[in-house]
Amino acid sequence: MFKAIITVAVVAALALPGVVLAQSTKRIDKRQDYQDQRIEKGVATGQLNQKEAARLEKGQQHVQKLEDKAMQDGKMTTKEKVRIEHAQDVQSKRIARQRHDKQKAK
């Protein structure tokens, strides 16, 4: 009985960092997905031409690289999270600006 309790405790302790790791970027990942959808919708509605969409996708890739780099050590610091969220804010404004400008896809 005691051995089973210790085994469960060890397994839980080893699994916990994985759970924390998965939760640390959930908000960032969700926002990335939403911004990708905004770009796709802009292309579908003709609000974005191919050149604009490609440029915005490149910005999305930059944000993803920041996240990947931050997670290389298995955890994301507050400073890294703030930097990534700032990059997402900038990208969000770019998407809005490009979708609502006077240019239309041909």
Sequence and secondary structure as in RCSB ss.txt:
>XXXX:A:sequence
MFKAIITVAVVAALALPGVVLAQSTKRIDKRQDYQDQRIEKGVATGQLNQKEAARLEKGQQHVQKLEDKAMQDGK
MTTKEKVRIEHAQDVQSKRIARQRHDKQKAK
>XXXX:A:secstr
 HHHHHHHHHHHHHHHHHHHHHHHTHHHHHHHHHHHHHHHHHHHHTSS HHHHHHHHHHHHHHHHHHHHHTTTS 
  HHHHHHHHHHHHHHHHHHHHHHTSS    
